[in-house]
């Protein structure tokens, strides 16, 4: 696979897919907030994938497992693994902290309109700030800062419901780094099947949200060791199958067959995680394994999708609960509550989320370079660029 960089964890086509997944999460939260009756009508059908935020998040997790160890598996440079391990928490923490403080400011200055909007849309999700707050909640700058710095171990997410993913993201990343060293140094890329099975059983029993990371690690190891060259028809079929599996939510309608998986004595939540992880692996494998698909997603626009993916994911709920909720109230006040108005609001929500992400993108780039320099200096490594 000479068309793929083996010296960097940043693979633009995969980063672009992360941006698409972030867009799906935005759509998911938009419909939960303003059209709560929509998702129940389509859940269980394959096209639910386009608003299935849970599937998109599990895709994030598999992708993290794949890319965090990619450069190490290709170079066998243990310093890359050390660098990734030590910079992971500060790399994630600063952008997260920015959003919790920003959310506190929106609370403090009365710029959130989700409660008023929820009374019209009749969304319990919107009324509770995405399920993040309970009656009696009082915003506090101290708590906003504390959560921004500790959500990676506590899972607290009162100021930004999207931050519930930071705990599995951090723990999963630590598992990735340790498992990658074991696969490379101890196993020498042998016995991947049995190792994957054992680590998967542990993950599903101990902390199921880590399973997608495990799937990503072993997919990365398998790709590096086998260097697949997947024919385009096979790759396209795999992508379509992956998309179908990522649309799973309940064993009904287009997924009625999944009810038989209950006979395997697997918890319903774990079935969802497993199917989403398989779907994500199929898509990632097809992108990496086929040169035409890879090159078609290796352009400037796809690069921007990747650059904006993490900031978009972090800020969009703040946008939905402030700007979008205000616009929803104004549109309703003027009598615009039809599908056309909601479509316009969806477009405005995406546009506002992108605009709100721009400062965070700039900060994230600055912070990542700073963290890279600091970690390399602390570990005594050469000052070369890196991104993960």
Secondary structure, DSSP 8 states (H G I E B T S, - for coil): -TTS-SS-S--HHHHHHHHHHHHHHHHHHHHHHH-HHHHHHHTTSGGGGGG-HHHHHHHHHHHHHHHTTHHHHHH--HHHHHHHHHHHHHHHHHHHHHHHHHHHHHHHTT---HHHHHHHHT-HHHHTTTTT--TT----HHHHHHHHHHHHHH---SS-GGGHHHHHHHHHHHHHHHHHHIIIIISTT-SHHHHHHHHHHHHHHH-GGGHHHHHHHHHHHHHHHH-----HHHHHHHHHHHHHHHT-SSSSGGGGGGGGGGGGT--HHHHHHHHHHHHHHHHHHHHHH-HHHHHHT-SHHHHHHHHHHHHHHHHHHHHIIIIIHHHHHHHHHTT--SHHHHHHHHHHHHHHHHHHHHHHHHHHHHHHHHHHHHHHHHHT--------
